[in-house]
Amino acid sequence: MSVEDSAIAKSVGEQEEQDRTPADMALLQVIQKGKKISKHDADYQELEGKPVSGESCSKCKFNLGDEKKCHLVEGEINNEYGISKFFSAKGVGMLPGDTIWYYIKRTGKKLQYDAGDVIDKGADGFQCKDCKYYLYSKKCLLINGDFLPEMSCGYIVKIGNGTEL
């Protein structure tokens, strides 16, 4: 399994606000409280061997593959064998970036830079310049700070995907 699967799952799709799931609502709560959910409360577990259903953190839209982190679950996660009750595959619910946009529209507050899981160089096709929330003034509609076109964050939504702005 490739951690790139999570980049695709969290940035590509045709989701709308009415498609929001309980897992998407959990992301809103994490953002509002500034605290992730414990592994215990998330029913996080690491399966031995291949997951029977093919579901694992690497296929989840909340996964930050290279960092071995999750938008929802605290601590380090196992990309290949980890899974929680918040598993959400590509095309299920809203994209995380669109969920953050919904939060910003409601509160008027962007995420702080350190909450955006910003990296200096994103994978080809998953960089700020590829995101619908990136402004060529080096600003982002979701996260406070200055961004170069080759950077990326945990909430990228590829141009032409997700809810319309």
N, C-alpha and C positions, 0 to 999 in steps of 0.2 A: 504494500500500500504506500502511496506517495503522500507526503504532507502537502503537496500541491493540490490534492483533492480538496482539502479544507479551504484553500484560497479560492478555488472555483465555487465551492458550496456557499461561501459567505459573500461572494461578489457578483454572481451571475444568476439571473432568474427574473421571473415576471411577477413577483409577489406584490400584493397591495395591502393597505391597512386592514381591510376586512378579513384578510387571511391570517391575522395575528394569532399565535398559539400561546398556550400557557408558558412555554419555554421563552417566547419572545417577551412576555410580560415579566418573566424572571429577570431578563436582561435589563428591562426598565427599572426594576427594583434594585438591582446591583448598582446601576448608574446613580439612582437617586440616593441610595444609602452609602455609596462609596465603599462597599464591602462585599466581597465575593461569598458564595455559599460554601459551607464546609463540605468536605468530601463525604462525610457521614450523611448530612442532610440531602446531598445530591444523589445518594445511593451510588456513588462512584465505586467501580470495581475494576480490577484488571483480570481479564479472562486468560486462562492458560491455553496456549495453542491458538489456532485461528478461531475468531468469533464465528459462531454458527450462522448468524444472520448476515454476516459481512459488514455489520455496523461496528465502527470503532471511532475513536476521537478523530482520526485522520480523515474521516468522511463527514464530519460534523461542521456545520457552518459557524459554530462558536469556537472552533479550534484555532490556536495560533501555533501551527506546526513546528516552525523552526525554534520557537521559544519553549515548546513543550508546556504551553499554558492554555487555559480556557478562559473565555470571556466571563463565564459564570462560576466555575468551580475553582476554589483556592488551591494553591500549591502546584507542584509539578505533576503533569499527567503523562500517561504512556500513550503515544500516538497510535501505535499498532494494536494494543490489547486493552486500552482503557475505554470505559463507557460509563455514562451516567444516565439518570432518568431524564436529563435535558437534551439527550441526543436529538439533533434535528438535521436532517439531510437536505441537500440541494432541492429547492422547489417546495419546501415545507415551511409555511409561515412567511414571515417577512425576512428580508436580508438584514443582518445586524446593523449595517450602515443606515438603512432606511428606518430601523427602529430608533437609532440615535437621532436621526432627522426629526422623527415624530416627537421625541423627547424635547429637542431644541425648540420646535414650534410651540410646544405646550409651555415650556419654562422660560424661553428666551435666553438660555445659558448654553454656551458651547462647552465641550469637554476641555479640561486642562490638558496640556501637552503630554504629561506623563501618564494620563489615563487613556491615551489613544494608542498605546503600543506602537509608537512611531519607530521606523527603522530608516537608516540612511540610504539604503539601496534595496528597492523591491525587485521581485522577480520580473522578467520581461513580461509585459502584458498586464502586470498587477502593480503598476507604479502610480504615483499621484497624477501624472499626466493622463492616465487611463481612467481616472475616477470622475464621476459626474459631480462630485462635491468639491473638486479642486478648481481654484480660481487662478488664472495666469498672473495675478498680482502676487503670487507666492503665498496666498492665503487659502484656507480651507473653510468650508461652511460648517464643518462638524467640530473641528479642534482648533483651539487657540495656538498661534505660533506662525512661523514662517516655514514654508515647505518648498523644496526644490522639486522639479518635475520627476526625478528618478527616485525620490523617497517613496515610502508607503506607510500604511498604518493598518491596524486590525479591523478597520471599518470601511475599507475601500469597496465601492460599488462601481462596477465597470459601466462605462458610458453605454447607454441604450438598455440598461437593465433596471429592475426594481420599480419602485413607484415613481411617477413623474413629479418633477419639482414644480 
